[in-house]
């Protein structure tokens, strides 16, 4: 056991002092899917002191291709991801204190988890949660590492409150291309590359090597052999509502959250984004054809799946017919639209 971290300690930027620092740190990972499971395993193997992992979902067969902590038995039993993850992570390293939560990520659920957290890791599947993370990070001065991947493409960026532009500065408004793993697929190398970059940034933050932090927004396409780094140091805005001179943290307020409503008498759930989202319905139609019969006109798109029908309006409003379960509606919404 004394030699457990010897190779990591031989790496000069970490060393014995850095290893001792890692063993006193607390990391919060939001999402236990592909990115979350890869990052969690790497951090637990590295010997961090405490890990908190949250996710709302359970293991499915389609997860096994890229989500490395899970087994066929987990899929057969529909085991909640965080429960299966904790069991495997504890087998890997009994020295790490691991806490998990089966929950949806939102302001109310994330806020109680932030005490003593040193770094947050984004392993979510939607920008609603990422913008909540961004505002919480700015308000409570907690660095976080953004990551996303779909198809063979990935992106990552490190946000340090008070020092770097925040996600709001980078994106201004939520991007909604409709591209998700469920609509265009994903290959595992894209996951592993993003997770590797994220974990490396977490290490730097935890050992206090801020000078080594990557200051660019990194994107790549591993299939097309493309790799880009965008210098974003100068795009921080003084009037940014999340990280500017007078922050209001807009994504922590109710009016800027996605609204869900059960439509009485219609066996349907309506989902309304906080701001209008103007999709390319023709592009979205091509991405959704594998999920069911698609019809599209200039005003809306309708996709009839096996047990529900999703209707997407030009302004981004969505109605999912055939269900009255809000949690199931949210799951469908984020899986298909990101």
ZIHU-V560564 format. One record per backbone hydrogen bond with DSSP energy under -0.5 kcal/mol. NH is the residue of the N-H (numbers start at 1). CO is the residue of the C=O. If there is no record, write none. Layout:
BEGIN
NH&CO ; NH&CO
END
This chain:
BEGIN
4&1 ; 6&3 ; 9&5 ; 10&6 ; 11&7 ; 11&8 ; 12&10 ; 14&11 ; 15&8 ; 15&11 ; 18&14 ; 19&15 ; 20&16 ; 21&17 ; 22&18 ; 23&19 ; 24&21 ; 25&22 ; 27&50 ; 28&119 ; 29&27 ; 29&52 ; 30&28 ; 30&121 ; 31&29 ; 31&54 ; 33&123 ; 37&33 ; 38&34 ; 39&35 ; 40&36 ; 41&37 ; 42&38 ; 43&39 ; 44&40 ; 45&41 ; 46&42 ; 47&43 ; 47&44 ; 48&43 ; 49&22 ; 49&25 ; 50&25 ; 51&97 ; 52&27 ; 53&99 ; 54&29 ; 55&101 ; 59&79 ; 63&60 ; 64&60 ; 64&61 ; 66&63 ; 67&63 ; 68&66 ; 70&67 ; 75&71 ; 76&72 ; 77&73 ; 78&75 ; 79&74 ; 81&57 ; 83&80 ; 84&80 ; 85&81 ; 86&82 ; 87&83 ; 88&84 ; 89&85 ; 90&86 ; 91&87 ; 92&88 ; 93&89 ; 96&93 ; 97&49 ; 98&96 ; 99&51 ; 101&53 ; 103&55 ; 103&101 ; 106&104 ; 110&106 ; 111&107 ; 112&108 ; 113&110 ; 114&110 ; 114&111 ; 117&114 ; 118&26 ; 119&26 ; 120&143 ; 121&28 ; 122&145 ; 123&30 ; 123&121 ; 127&338 ; 130&126 ; 131&127 ; 132&128 ; 133&129 ; 134&130 ; 135&131 ; 136&132 ; 137&133 ; 138&134 ; 139&135 ; 140&136 ; 141&137 ; 142&137 ; 143&118 ; 143&141 ; 144&159 ; 145&120 ; 146&144 ; 146&157 ; 148&155 ; 150&153 ; 151&185 ; 153&150 ; 154&220 ; 155&148 ; 156&218 ; 157&146 ; 159&144 ; 159&157 ; 160&158 ; 161&159 ; 163&160 ; 164&160 ; 170&166 ; 171&167 ; 172&168 ; 173&171 ; 178&337 ; 180&178 ; 182&335 ; 183&180 ; 184&180 ; 185&180 ; 185&181 ; 187&151 ; 190&187 ; 191&187 ; 192&188 ; 193&189 ; 194&190 ; 195&191 ; 196&192 ; 197&193 ; 198&194 ; 199&195 ; 200&196 ; 201&197 ; 202&198 ; 203&199 ; 204&200 ; 205&201 ; 206&202 ; 207&203 ; 208&204 ; 208&205 ; 209&204 ; 210&208 ; 212&209 ; 213&210 ; 217&230 ; 218&156 ; 218&216 ; 219&228 ; 220&154 ; 221&226 ; 222&152 ; 225&221 ; 226&221 ; 228&219 ; 230&217 ; 231&229 ; 232&215 ; 232&230 ; 235&232 ; 240&237 ; 244&240 ; 245&238 ; 246&238 ; 247&244 ; 248&241 ; 249&241 ; 252&249 ; 253&250 ; 256&253 ; 257&254 ; 259&272 ; 261&270 ; 263&268 ; 264&262 ; 266&263 ; 268&263 ; 269&320 ; 270&261 ; 271&318 ; 272&259 ; 273&271 ; 277&315 ; 279&277 ; 279&314 ; 281&279 ; 284&280 ; 285&281 ; 286&282 ; 287&283 ; 288&284 ; 289&285 ; 291&288 ; 292&288 ; 292&289 ; 293&304 ; 295&302 ; 297&300 ; 301&312 ; 302&295 ; 303&310 ; 304&293 ; 305&303 ; 305&308 ; 309&321 ; 310&303 ; 311&319 ; 312&301 ; 313&311 ; 313&317 ; 314&299 ; 316&313 ; 318&271 ; 319&311 ; 320&269 ; 321&309 ; 321&319 ; 322&267 ; 323&267 ; 323&320 ; 326&324 ; 329&325 ; 330&326 ; 331&327 ; 332&328 ; 333&329 ; 334&330 ; 335&331 ; 336&332 ; 337&333 ; 338&334
END
